[in-house]
Amino acid sequence: MRRPKPPSKPATTKPPGKPLVKPPIAPRRPSRRTLHGVTITDDYAWLKDGNWQDVLRNPSVLDPDIRAYLEAENGYAETLLAPTEALQATLVAEMRGRIEEEDSGVPTPDGPFAYLWRFREGGQHQLIGRMPRAGGDVQIVLDGDALAKASPYFKFGSTRHSPDHWLEAWSADVRGSEYFTIRVRRWDTGEDLPDILEQTDGKVVWGHDGAFFYYVRVDENHRPLQVYRHRLGTSQADDVLVFEEKDIGWFTRVEVSASRRFCIIAGGDHDTSEQRLIDLSTPDAVPRLIAPREKGVRYSVADRGGELFILTNQGGAIDFRVVTAPLATPGRSTWRELIPHRPGIYILEIELFAGHLVRLERANALPSIVIRELESGSEHVIDFDETAYSLDIAGGLEFDTTTIRFSYSSMTTPTEIYDYDMASRVRSLRKRQEIPSGHDPADYVTTRITAVAHDGAEVPASILHRRDLARDGSAPLLLYGYGAYGMAMPASFSANRLSLVDRGFVYAIAHVRGGADKGWSWYLDGKRDRKPNTFDDFAAAGRALIAAKYTSAQRIVGHGGSAGGMLMGAVANRAGDLFAGIVAEVPFVDVLNTMLDAELPLTPPEWGDPITDEAAFRTILSYSPYDNVAARNYPAILAMAGLTDPRVTYWEPAKWIARLRATVTSGGPFVLHTNMGAGHGGASGRFNRLDEVAITYAFALRTAGLANLPETGHLDIVVAGDVASPI
């Protein structure tokens, strides 16, 4: 059943027998600022709590007026979506039925042990443990389910055992704000040491003696700028600052080097990077700079003996190359080419082992794994057969080994984990994702088409549908996109999306510019002043799917999150006639105001700096979804937010929905759902998260008319005070 035409004006009276739903009306409290000769009026700036930093740590301190408004929006969302409650319950049951309850990871060997994670039946959170390397009983050192009982939200950060295997450093976030607390647990007793480190990013790198470790402290504005050394048995107040980044636009992290000899202090801003090494055998070692930052130059290092292997874009290598340098003199003047730059073949990452170098590459949105034997220089590629698929190098804990681990999936093939012997070239399947409720890949088709953008760019789109689909344009289609930070959207397997596809949906991923699906130049062509290419690519993909008879106009539901939520907001403004609905999760839609706020932890190089650069200001103003809401028809929109989200703050989608309701002339409805106890990633727990997925899928199904609708073709509900009637 096709989506009905919206009424010419909103309903203002309650028809007999139908519940009346009134959306909250956000008061207009104009706030004005003038920059670069342009005055910007923001009617809903008041939704940003002045104490937002405190809210991240303690959501109970949220301004009562703001809380009341968000709760009213949640009440509206619940009422509007109430007719889908049975559908949501069915969707959750389906998706849970595809999850292996007693799931476990493949044990990863390190010294005398193999470390692992698992879930118990009915468990929401991981159990962290180990077993003897040769096999035997599993010892659990961290029980996520037990730890989660103390708070409504719980998420592990990272876990890392000490080099002597006596201790386990672990971290957790209990609010969704991504402030992780680090603790240290004994393997022999299962008890935590007195050491407690607050306000960190959750990761640690152990010193060789197991008596100290390095970590990153996050500042009051959630910026990871400082690296500290902590000695066990001492207070956090006594920790030693070993490095501090002065550029507030940079993000700093620590990681262990390939040989496990060094702690790497890595910093960058998505445009430029810089790395330092700290010798882990020396507690008071001073960080050694590899090469000073140079605007636009990115690099990362791996070590092997007295030699460094460096992945870099230096020298105009847009899709990156690999060079080597002496550890003793690692500056750029000593860099020697090992793997030359090949335009269009993007080197995503390298993994270094004692005798081999492994590259994960991508060409035309398809990944490959290349193995190089370092002594001889010979190379070979691990082959795969499907036309669209996803690959990831899983890494490991050992350096002197010939075995690598990788994962493979496609939109039809559940995830498979392999161990691969780089010397013998033998591939061993270690685990295949089980679908307890059943899954036959032969029932589905995955393929690709190419859309031609406005400037002739060829935009790939990966497609999943049931084999019995009738390609006559009648099917609804969910089109997913992201397009930012050089992140690719792989054509990987998702058991959840089968609940849409089995109900007649086509599922598609648009590999738009702004991501690195087709190389780093593909990313650069959707960045800063070229950002509008991202939005136009997404619309072009939609039109190509219509032309190929996979769907029709106003049968498409757009879906994206975070920076992909910005994409959703932009296409709603620029090409809303293509869409029946839009789902925007934690959407970055208030781009200009957020980038004008120097307190927020964002990276100007991705978007440009509107404070100092007038051209960047005008470019962002031209596409910022919140600033470009217009008085015209819009598709139905569901925005999902998290109160303690430090990346895309809750007020961005709240302001956006408020402005949509106040501005548009027809269409909608416009629905805001805020998780009052979670952040950027939504609800914690592998099953609780399904509740939020079910909301988005139910919204998509209702919008497309595929949810056992009554004969009216829409929700048996009337929206009053909103511009739209039925979903």
C-alpha positions, 0 to 999 in steps of 0.5 A: 500500500502506497503512502497516502497524500498528506492533508492540505492543512493540519488537523485541529479537531479530534475525529471520532474514535481516533486519539489526538496527538499534540507535539510539544511546542518549544518556546522561541527565545531568540538568540542572535550573533553576527559574524563575517557580516551575517546575523544568525538567529537561533530561536532554540539555543536555550535547549543547550544546558549551560552546564552541559559538561556537568550533565555528562557526568551527572545527568540529574543536574540537567536544567528542569525546563530542558528535561521537561521538554525532552520528556514531553518529546519522548511522550509524544514519540511514544504516543505516536508510535504506540500503534507499532508496539506489537510490531516492535516486540515482534522485531525485537524477538526476531532480532534476538532470535538471530543472536547466539546467546552463549556466543564467544570470541576465538581465543587469542594466544599470548605466552602461556594463555589464550585470552577470550570473551564470551556471553552467558545465555541471557547475558547483556555484557561480555565476560572477559577471561582466559584459558591455558594456551594448549586448552583447558578450563576458562577463568573469568576475571571480569563479569560484565553482567555483574558489574552492570548491576550497579548502574542503568548504563554500563559499557566496557572500554578496554581490557589489557593484561599486564606483560607478566599475566598477573593483572588485568587493567580494565575500564568502563563507562557507566553514564554513556558520556564516554568518561571511562574509569580505569581499574586494575584487577588481580587474576589470582584473586579476582579483586581490584587494586585500590588504584582508580583513575577517573575521566580517561578514554579507557585505554592503557599501555603497560610498562614491561615490568607490569608496575606502571602504565600510560593512559590518556586523561580527558579534559573538562570539555571532553578533549583527549589531550594529556598522556599520563604515567600511572604507577600501581599503588599510587594516587591518580593525583601523583601521576606524571604528565608525560605529554600534553597536546596544545592544539585543542582540535587534536585528539590524542591516544596511546597504543602499543607498538607492533613489537610491544617495545614502545608505547606510541603517543598518536595525535591528529585532527583528521588532516595532520598527524604526529607520533612519538615513541616511549620505551616501555622498559624504562619507567621514566622514558621521555617520548621521542618524536618521529617526525614533526607535524606538517599540515596535511601530512598523516603518518603512523608507525610500526617497529621491527628491530632497528627499523620503522615501517611508516604508512603515510600520505607524505609526498603527494601520496593521496592514497598512502604509501609505505616507507621505512626509516632507521629507528635511531634517525626517524625523521623524514629525510631518512624515509625510504620507499617500500610500497609506492603510492598507487592512485586509487588503491588506498592503503587503510592500515598495515600490520607488522610481524617479525617476518611479514608486513600485512596491508589492508587495501581498498580499491573501488570500495572493495577491500583486499589483504596483501601479505609481503614476506620481508626477507624476499619482498615477495607478495601475495593476495588473499582472494575472495569471490563475492562482488561486495564484501567486508574485510577486517584484520583482527590483529593479535597479541603476538609479534613473532608469528606467521599467523594473522587473523581476519574477519570476512562477511558480506551482506548475505554471508554471516561473519567468518573469522579465519586464521591464516598462515602467511608462510604456508598460505593455509586458511583455517576457519575458526568461527562462523557467525551462527544464526540460531533462528536460521539463515540461508544466504541463497535466499538473498542477493547482494549486488552493486550498481553505480550512480552518476553524480551531478559532476560525473563522479561514479558513486557505488551502491551496495544492495541486499534484497530477497531473491524473490524480489520483483524489480518493478519499482514497488518495493520500499528501500532503506538507503544508508549513508555516512560520508565523513572522516574518511570512514568507509561503509563496508558491505558487511553482514547484519542480522538485524536488517533481515527483519526489513528485507524479509518484509519486502524492503531493499537495503542499500548502502550509498558509498558517498564522497566524504568516506574513503570507500574509493580511496583518500581522494574520495574522502577529500572530495567530500570535505570542507568546501566540497562537503555538498558532494556528499549530499548530492551523491546520496541523492544520486544513489537514490535516483539510480536505485529508482531508475534500476527499478529497485524502488520509486520516489517517496518509497525510500527511507534514508538512514544515517547516524552522527555525521551520517545524521548530518547527511540525512538532515541535508538531503531532507532539505535538498532532495526531500521529494525522494524520501518517504521518511528519514531516520537520523540517529544522534544527528550532527545537524546544528553544524554551524552553531556547534563549530562556532562553539570553541568549547566543544571537542570537534575538529575544524579540519573536517568542516573548516573553521567558521570562526576565523575563515569566512569562506568556511563560515559561508560554506557551512551556513549553506548546508547546515541542516538546522540553518536551512530548514525551509517552508516546504514539504518534508518527509516523516523524520525520526531523530534519535538522541542520547542525553549524555552524548559528548560527540553529538550533543542532545540539543542538536536533534532537539533544536532541529525537530523544534525548527522543523515543526515551526517552519515546514508547510506540510509533511512529517510528522517530526519525532524526537526520541532521547535516551535519557540514560545513554550517549552516542552509542545508544542503550548499553547491553546487546539486547537492550540495544535491540529496542532502539533498533526496533523503533527505527525499523518500525518507523521505517516499516510504517512509513513505507506502508509495510506493517500490517496497516489498516485500510486507511494506509496509515497510523490510526491517529491524528496529529494536532498542532504538527504539520503532518498527519499520518506516518 
